[in-house]
Amino acid sequence: MFSFSSTSSAQQRIQDSISDLSYQELANHFYGNEDNKEVAIVYAKEYLNRAKRDNDVIRIADGYFFISYISDESIAIKYADSIILKTQGKVPNNKFYPLQGHFIKADILYEQRRFKESLDHYVEAFKLAEQNEDIETKFLVEHRIGLIKSRLGYNEEALQIFKNYVKFNVENDYPEIYNSNYLIALFALSDSYRRNKKIDSSTYINKIGYKESILSNDVLMNHYFKFNEGVNEFHRANYLASIDSINKAIPIIRENKDKPNLAESFFYLGKSHMKLQNKELAMSYFRKVDSIFIDIGDIHPDLRESYEILINQYRNEGDLEKQLIYIERLIKVDSILNDNYKYLYDKLNKGYDTPSLLSEKEQLIHSLTNRNESAQRIIMILFSISFLFALLVFLYFKRNRQYKKKFELLIKELNVETKSRSIENMEKTDKDMGLPTEILQTILKGLNHFENNHDYIDNTVTLNGLAKTIGSNSAYVSKVINTVKQKNFSSYLNDLRVTFATKKLQTDKTYRKFTIKAIALEAGFKSPESFSKAFFKKNGIYPSFYIKHLEKNDI
């Protein structure tokens, strides 16, 4: 009762204090409380309700996005639909919507094993990312499409996608900045090489991933590379080595609640023990594969062979009851595979086709009816299914070591007090610009006021607007900025905003807790991508790396 009352009271205090907050402040508070959903939802709902009152389409979509971000998938998918319906065709110049609606919905559908529907939304998100020239999102969506292609058996196409994604990660320094993302990309590439029967290439990528995971202390991905290599050892007929590697990986896979890969682990342990003539132990692993299928209601097509082996084993033993159980189960597996993997289904190299299985099933039922009336009860309970799927997709990005010298140099520069060129010295350039001294003085003083008051963090600032504020015209102001600042107006604005964010991150530890998006918006940028690009261009490092090392060095 105390905990509930405290939570309710805290929420009420927040509710009472947010009416005067701006949209940006509400967003900042939301991102600052991502880990406390009960608090974050208050800010998200206030943001959404206010946007609805103001009939602001983009901010309504923001509100939907905030709520979907912290909600369970049953709620999140509804808000994803709302994003799509609210923004489709209504915000043509917006890079974030409706793309994010499709992306969120596709991820949820993928987790629900509704692969065909998921693919439709990934394709739509990919088209929008391409249309918006959003390269990072484009590669991220394409990687998801590669996962679906791999599930459907289009292994060559999936392999090319994973190659491109790893290349993108390397070219954009993700191994140093977003190490977990890079490791996931390597894992998918290694897995794809194996499914394309390129075992040596798979092992080569595994070794890279294994070393990288050790350097970044990523225990989870380290064990996934062990698992991958264990499967490769099976294909090399090194069965003891395969068993050893997979057994080492299983505890972490189980702890991660990754039942699809756990099922695959059991499958290859069973196959290896079969090759080593440990038949009873092998059968126990194939039965574990079946237990996971019963639990999650789905199975990878490669693991279908488990049922063929079990059926053959019980046929040889003359155990008609168990033979019937696994024939029924295999029919159910084929039904699900046919539904979820229609394009792949006809290509499977099956030891049994469905008509033969149905015929054999009827013969066994007839035999068991004559032998044992209890067989009817077995048949009645064969088709109970639970539907749950857990898949390794996104891990939180972890920042890693990079550009240490540039970081140290940047800190030194921030600690050195630099003086701007005085107005008197700048006036010497009036002959070069052909402007009267009085006009030049007015513009320079106006720019000083613009910089000192931090007016540049307003993301609606334009050259015309600034010129009007100064009391001049855009041509003169642009000419002064180009000559005195030696950059165009866009670069001038970006540099001011980056410097503002850089200094504030150094001096304000609370500010570092904000997301990159929140920091970008507060500094005057319209997207986290444009902020990161401008930050890197000016400082030579990415903001995520800068924040991490400020914390690490306790600056």
C-alpha positions in Angstrom: 0.0 0.0 0.0 2.8 2.4 0.8 4.5 1.8 -2.5 1.2 2.3 -4.4 0.4 5.5 -2.5 3.9 6.9 -3.0 3.7 6.3 -6.7 0.2 7.8 -7.1 1.3 10.8 -5.0 4.4 11.3 -7.1 2.4 11.1 -10.3 -0.1 13.6 -9.0 2.7 16.0 -8.1 4.1 15.7 -11.6 0.7 16.2 -13.1 0.2 19.4 -11.1 3.6 20.8 -12.2 3.6 20.1 -15.9 0.9 22.4 -17.2 3.4 25.3 -17.7 6.1 23.1 -19.4 6.8 23.6 -23.1 6.6 20.7 -25.6 10.4 20.6 -25.6 10.5 20.4 -21.8 7.9 17.7 -21.7 9.9 15.7 -24.3 13.1 16.2 -22.3 11.4 15.0 -19.1 10.1 12.0 -21.0 13.5 10.9 -22.3 15.1 11.7 -18.9 12.7 9.2 -17.3 12.7 6.4 -19.9 13.6 3.8 -17.2 10.7 4.9 -14.9 7.6 4.2 -17.1 5.2 5.4 -14.4 6.7 8.8 -14.6 7.5 8.9 -18.3 3.9 8.0 -19.2 2.6 11.2 -17.4 4.8 13.4 -19.6 3.9 11.4 -22.7 0.2 11.7 -22.1 0.4 15.4 -21.3 2.4 15.9 -24.5 -0.2 14.0 -26.6 -3.3 15.6 -25.0 -1.8 19.1 -25.6 -0.9 18.3 -29.2 -4.5 17.1 -29.8 -5.9 20.4 -28.3 -3.5 22.3 -30.6 -4.3 20.0 -33.6 -0.6 19.7 -34.2 -0.2 16.6 -36.4 3.6 16.1 -35.9 3.4 16.5 -32.2 0.4 14.2 -32.0 2.6 11.6 -33.8 5.4 12.4 -31.3 2.9 11.7 -28.4 1.9 8.4 -30.0 5.6 7.5 -30.5 6.4 8.3 -26.8 3.6 6.0 -25.5 4.5 3.2 -27.9 8.1 3.4 -26.9 7.4 2.5 -23.2 4.4 0.3 -23.7 3.8 -3.5 -24.0 3.6 -4.7 -27.6 -0.3 -5.1 -27.5 -0.5 -1.3 -26.8 2.5 -0.3 -28.8 1.2 -1.8 -32.0 -2.1 0.3 -31.7 -0.1 3.5 -31.3 2.1 2.5 -34.3 -1.1 2.2 -36.3 -2.2 5.6 -35.0 1.1 7.1 -36.2 0.6 5.7 -39.7 -3.0 6.8 -40.0 -2.3 10.3 -38.6 0.7 11.1 -40.7 0.3 9.1 -43.9 0.3 11.6 -46.8 -0.1 14.5 -44.4 3.5 15.4 -43.6 5.5 14.9 -46.8 8.7 16.6 -45.7 9.0 14.9 -42.3 11.7 12.2 -42.1 10.5 10.7 -38.9 6.8 10.0 -39.7 5.1 7.9 -40.8 8.4 5.8 -41.2 8.6 5.1 -37.4 5.0 3.9 -37.3 5.8 1.2 -39.9 9.1 0.4 -38.2 7.6 -0.1 -34.8 4.7 -2.2 -36.2 7.1 -4.4 -38.3 9.3 -5.2 -35.2 6.2 -6.2 -33.2 4.8 -8.4 -36.0 8.2 -10.0 -36.4 8.3 -10.9 -32.7 4.8 -12.4 -33.2 6.1 -14.6 -36.0 3.8 -12.9 -38.5 6.6 -12.6 -41.0 4.7 -11.8 -44.1 2.9 -8.9 -42.5 6.1 -7.8 -40.9 7.9 -7.7 -44.2 5.2 -5.5 -45.7 5.8 -2.8 -43.1 9.6 -3.2 -43.3 9.4 -2.6 -47.0 7.3 0.4 -46.5 9.7 1.8 -43.9 12.6 1.1 -46.3 11.0 3.0 -49.1 10.4 6.0 -46.8 14.0 5.9 -45.5 15.3 5.8 -49.1 12.9 8.7 -50.1 14.1 10.8 -47.1 17.8 9.9 -47.8 18.0 8.6 -44.3 20.9 6.2 -44.8 21.3 4.9 -41.3 17.6 4.0 -41.0 17.7 2.5 -44.5 20.5 0.1 -43.5 18.8 -0.7 -40.2 15.5 -1.6 -41.9 17.3 -3.6 -44.6 19.0 -5.6 -42.0 15.6 -6.6 -40.6 14.5 -7.5 -44.1 17.6 -9.7 -44.4 16.5 -11.6 -41.2 13.1 -12.3 -42.8 14.7 -13.4 -46.0 16.9 -15.8 -44.1 13.9 -17.2 -42.3 12.2 -17.7 -45.6 15.2 -19.5 -47.1 16.4 -16.7 -49.4 19.9 -17.2 -48.1 21.9 -15.7 -50.9 19.9 -12.5 -50.9 20.1 -12.3 -47.1 23.9 -12.9 -47.2 24.4 -9.8 -49.5 22.3 -7.7 -47.1 24.3 -8.7 -44.1 27.6 -8.1 -45.9 26.4 -4.5 -46.7 25.2 -3.9 -43.2 28.6 -5.0 -41.7 30.4 -2.8 -44.2 28.1 0.2 -43.2 28.9 -0.4 -39.6 32.7 -0.4 -40.2 32.6 2.7 -42.5 30.6 4.6 -39.9 32.9 3.6 -37.0 30.1 1.5 -35.3 32.7 -1.0 -34.0 34.0 1.8 -31.8 30.8 3.8 -31.1 27.9 1.2 -31.2 29.7 -2.0 -30.5 26.7 -4.1 -29.7 25.1 -3.2 -33.0 28.3 -4.2 -34.8 28.4 -7.6 -33.0 24.8 -8.3 -33.9 25.7 -7.5 -37.5 28.6 -9.9 -37.4 26.5 -12.7 -35.8 23.9 -12.4 -38.6 26.6 -12.5 -41.2 28.3 -15.5 -39.7 25.0 -17.3 -39.5 24.2 -16.5 -43.1 27.5 -17.8 -44.4 26.8 -21.1 -42.6 23.3 -21.3 -44.2 24.9 -20.7 -47.5 27.3 -23.6 -46.8 30.3 -21.4 -46.6 31.6 -22.8 -43.3 35.1 -21.3 -43.5 33.8 -17.8 -44.1 31.4 -18.3 -41.2 34.3 -19.3 -38.9 36.3 -16.3 -40.0 33.5 -13.9 -39.1 33.0 -15.8 -35.8 36.6 -15.2 -34.9 36.3 -11.5 -35.5 33.1 -11.3 -33.5 34.6 -13.4 -30.7 37.6 -11.2 -30.3 35.5 -8.0 -30.5 33.1 -9.3 -27.8 36.1 -10.0 -25.5 37.5 -6.5 -26.1 34.1 -4.9 -25.3 33.4 -7.3 -22.4 30.1 -8.4 -24.1 29.5 -11.7 -22.4 26.2 -12.3 -24.2 27.5 -12.0 -27.8 30.7 -13.8 -26.8 28.6 -16.9 -26.1 26.5 -16.5 -29.3 29.7 -16.7 -31.3 30.7 -19.8 -29.4 27.3 -21.3 -30.3 27.7 -20.4 -34.0 31.1 -22.0 -34.1 29.8 -25.1 -32.4 27.3 -25.5 -35.3 30.2 -25.0 -37.7 32.2 -27.8 -36.0 29.2 -30.1 -36.5 29.3 -29.5 -40.2 33.1 -30.2 -40.2 32.2 -33.6 -38.4 34.1 -32.4 -35.3 31.3 -33.7 -33.1 33.0 -33.5 -29.7 34.2 -30.0 -30.3 30.6 -29.1 -31.5 29.1 -30.5 -28.3 31.7 -28.7 -26.1 31.1 -25.2 -27.7 27.3 -25.5 -27.7 27.2 -26.7 -24.1 29.3 -23.7 -23.1 26.9 -21.3 -24.8 23.6 -22.8 -23.6 23.4 -21.3 -20.1 23.7 -17.8 -21.5 21.2 -18.5 -24.3 18.8 -19.8 -21.8 19.4 -16.9 -19.5 18.6 -14.5 -22.4 15.3 -16.4 -22.9 16.2 -17.0 -26.5 14.1 -20.1 -27.1 14.6 -20.3 -30.9 18.4 -20.4 -30.6 18.0 -22.7 -27.6 16.0 -25.1 -29.8 18.7 -25.0 -32.4 21.3 -25.7 -29.8 19.4 -28.8 -28.7 19.0 -29.9 -32.3 22.7 -29.8 -33.0 23.5 -31.5 -29.7 21.1 -34.3 -30.8 22.7 -34.5 -34.2 26.2 -34.7 -32.8 25.3 -37.4 -30.3 23.6 -39.4 -33.1 26.8 -39.3 -35.0 28.7 -40.5 -31.9 26.1 -43.4 -31.5 24.7 -41.9 -28.2 21.2 -42.6 -29.5 19.2 -42.2 -26.2 20.9 -39.0 -25.3 20.3 -37.7 -28.9 16.6 -38.5 -28.6 16.4 -36.6 -25.4 17.7 -33.5 -27.2 15.2 -33.9 -30.0 12.4 -34.1 -27.5 13.7 -30.8 -26.0 13.3 -29.3 -29.4 9.7 -30.5 -29.4 9.1 -29.0 -25.9 10.2 -25.6 -27.1 7.9 -25.9 -30.2 5.0 -26.7 -27.8 6.0 -23.6 -25.7 6.4 -21.0 -28.4 4.2 -22.4 -31.2 6.9 -22.1 -33.9 10.1 -23.7 -35.1 12.8 -22.9 -37.6 12.4 -25.0 -40.8 15.9 -26.6 -40.3 14.7 -28.2 -37.0 11.9 -30.1 -38.7 14.2 -33.0 -39.1 14.0 -33.6 -35.3 10.5 -35.0 -35.8 11.5 -37.3 -38.7 14.3 -38.7 -36.5 11.9 -39.3 -33.6 9.2 -40.9 -35.8 11.8 -43.3 -37.3 13.1 -44.1 -33.9 9.7 -45.0 -32.4 8.8 -46.9 -35.6 11.9 -49.0 -35.2 11.0 -49.6 -31.6 7.4 -50.5 -32.4 6.1 -47.8 -30.1 2.9 -46.9 -31.9 1.7 -44.4 -29.3 4.8 -42.2 -29.4 5.0 -42.6 -33.2 1.5 -41.2 -33.4 2.3 -38.3 -31.1 5.3 -37.1 -33.2 3.5 -37.7 -36.5 0.7 -35.4 -35.2 3.2 -32.9 -34.1 5.0 -33.0 -37.4 1.7 -32.3 -39.2 1.2 -29.3 -36.9 4.8 -28.1 -37.6 4.2 -28.4 -41.3 1.0 -26.5 -41.0 2.8 -23.6 -39.2 5.7 -23.7 -41.6 3.3 -23.6 -44.5 1.6 -20.6 -43.0 4.7 -18.6 -42.0 7.1 -19.8 -44.6 5.0 -20.3 -47.7 7.7 -19.3 -50.1 10.1 -21.7 -48.4 7.9 -24.6 -47.8 8.0 -26.3 -51.2 11.8 -26.2 -51.2 12.2 -28.1 -48.0 13.9 -31.4 -48.4 11.4 -33.5 -46.4 11.6 -37.1 -45.7 7.8 -37.1 -45.4 5.2 -35.3 -47.4 1.9 -34.4 -45.8 -0.4 -36.9 -47.6 1.9 -39.8 -46.6 1.9 -38.6 -43.0 -1.9 -38.3 -42.9 -2.2 -41.8 -44.3 0.2 -43.2 -41.8 -1.5 -41.3 -39.0 -4.9 -43.0 -39.9 -3.4 -46.4 -40.0 -1.8 -45.9 -36.6 -5.0 -44.6 -35.1 -6.8 -47.7 -36.3 -4.1 -50.0 -34.8 -4.1 -48.1 -31.5 -7.9 -48.2 -31.3 -7.8 -51.9 -31.5 -5.0 -52.2 -28.9 -5.7 -49.5 -26.5 -8.8 -47.3 -26.0 -6.7 -44.8 -24.2 -5.1 -43.8 -27.5 -8.1 -41.6 -28.2 -7.3 -39.4 -25.2 -3.8 -39.0 -26.6 -5.2 -37.8 -29.9 -7.5 -35.3 -28.2 -4.7 -33.4 -26.5 -2.1 -33.3 -29.3 -3.1 -29.9 -30.8 -2.8 -27.6 -27.8 -0.5 -24.7 -28.7 0.9 -21.7 -26.9 2.1 -18.8 -29.0 5.2 -17.0 -27.7 8.3 -16.0 -29.5 11.5 -14.5 -28.2 14.2 -13.4 -30.7 17.5 -11.8 -30.3 17.3 -8.5 -32.2 18.2 -5.3 -30.5 20.6 -4.9 -27.7 21.2 -1.5 -26.2 24.1 0.2 -28.1 27.2 0.4 -26.0 29.7 3.1 -26.6 33.3 2.1 -27.0 36.8 3.5 -27.2 37.6 5.8 -30.0 39.2 9.2 -30.8 40.8 9.5 -27.3 43.3 12.1 -28.4 40.6 14.2 -30.0 38.6 14.1 -26.9 41.5 15.2 -24.7 42.3 18.0 -27.2 38.7 19.1 -27.2 38.6 19.3 -23.4 41.8 21.4 -23.4 40.4 23.7 -25.9 37.2 24.2 -23.8 39.3 25.0 -20.8 41.3 27.7 -22.6 39.6 31.0 -22.6 39.5 32.3 -26.2 38.8 35.8 -27.3 36.8 36.6 -30.3 38.0 39.1 -32.8 37.1 42.6 -31.6 34.6 44.7 -33.6 37.4 47.2 -34.2 39.6 44.5 -35.9 36.7 43.2 -37.8 36.0 46.6 -39.2 39.2 46.4 -41.2 37.4 44.0 -43.4 34.8 46.6 -44.5 36.9 47.5 -47.6 37.0 43.8 -48.6 33.2 43.6 -48.3 32.4 47.0 -49.8 30.1 47.8 -46.9 29.9 51.2 -45.0 31.5 51.0 -41.6 28.2 51.9 -39.9 26.4 49.0 -41.5 29.2 46.6 -40.7 29.3 47.8 -37.0 25.5 47.2 -36.8 25.7 43.7 -38.2 28.7 42.7 -36.1 27.0 44.0 -32.9 23.9 42.1 -33.9 25.8 38.9 -34.4 27.5 39.3 -31.0 24.2 39.8 -29.4 22.8 36.7 -31.3 25.7 34.6 -30.1 25.9 35.8 -26.5 22.1 35.4 -26.0 22.2 31.9 -27.5 19.4 32.9 -29.9 20.8 30.2 -32.3 19.3 27.3 -30.3 15.8 28.3 -31.7 15.4 25.8 -34.6 13.2 28.2 -36.5 16.1 30.7 -37.0 16.6 31.8 -40.7 19.0 34.1 -42.4 16.1 36.5 -43.2 14.8 36.4 -39.7 18.2 37.2 -38.2 18.8 40.0 -40.7 15.4 41.5 -39.8 16.3 41.3 -36.0 19.6 43.0 -36.6 18.0 45.7 -38.7 19.7 44.9 -42.0 19.1 42.7 -45.0 20.0 39.0 -45.6 22.5 39.8 -48.4 24.6 42.0 -46.1 24.4 39.7 -43.1 25.3 36.7 -45.3 28.3 38.6 -46.7 29.6 39.5 -43.2 29.2 35.9 -42.0 31.0 34.6 -45.1 33.9 37.1 -44.7 34.3 37.5 -41.0 33.3 34.0 -39.9 34.7 32.4 -43.0 31.7 30.0 -43.4 28.2 30.1 -44.8 25.1 30.7 -42.6 24.2 27.0 -42.2 27.7 26.1 -41.0 27.8 29.1 -38.8 24.5 28.1 -37.1 25.6 24.4 -36.8 29.0 25.4 -35.2 27.3 27.6 -32.6 24.9 24.9 -31.7 27.5 22.2 -31.4 29.7 24.5 -29.3 26.7 25.2 -27.0 26.0 21.5 -26.6 29.7 20.6 -26.1 30.1 23.2 -23.3 26.9 22.4 -21.6 27.6 18.7 -21.6 31.0 19.4 -20.0 29.6 21.6 -17.3 26.1 20.1 -16.6 26.1 16.5 -15.5 22.3 16.3 -15.6 22.3 17.3 -19.2 24.4 14.2 -20.0 21.5 12.0 -18.9 19.4 13.2 -21.8 19.1 11.1 -25.0 21.0 12.3 -28.1 17.7 13.3 -29.6 16.8 15.5 -26.6 20.2 17.1 -26.6 20.0 17.7 -30.3 16.6 19.4 -30.0 17.6 21.6 -27.1 20.7 22.8 -29.1 18.5 23.8 -32.0 18.9 20.8 -34.3 15.8 19.2 -35.9 17.0 15.6 -35.7 19.6 13.6 -33.8 21.2 12.5 -37.1 22.0 16.1 -38.2 23.3 16.9 -34.7 25.7 13.9 -34.6 26.9 14.7 -38.1 27.6 18.4 -37.2 29.2 17.4 -33.9 31.5 15.0 -35.6 32.4 17.5 -38.3 33.4 20.2 -35.8 34.8 18.1 -32.9 36.1 15.0 -34.7 34.2 12.7 -32.3 30.6 11.6 -31.9 28.4 13.0 -29.1 27.8 9.6 -27.6 31.6 9.0 -27.3 32.1 12.4 -25.8 29.4 11.9 -23.1 30.7 8.5 -22.2 34.2 9.8 -21.7 33.1 12.8 -19.8 31.5 10.4 -17.3 34.4 8.0 -17.4 36.9 10.8 -16.6 34.5 12.4 -14.1 34.8 15.7 -15.8 
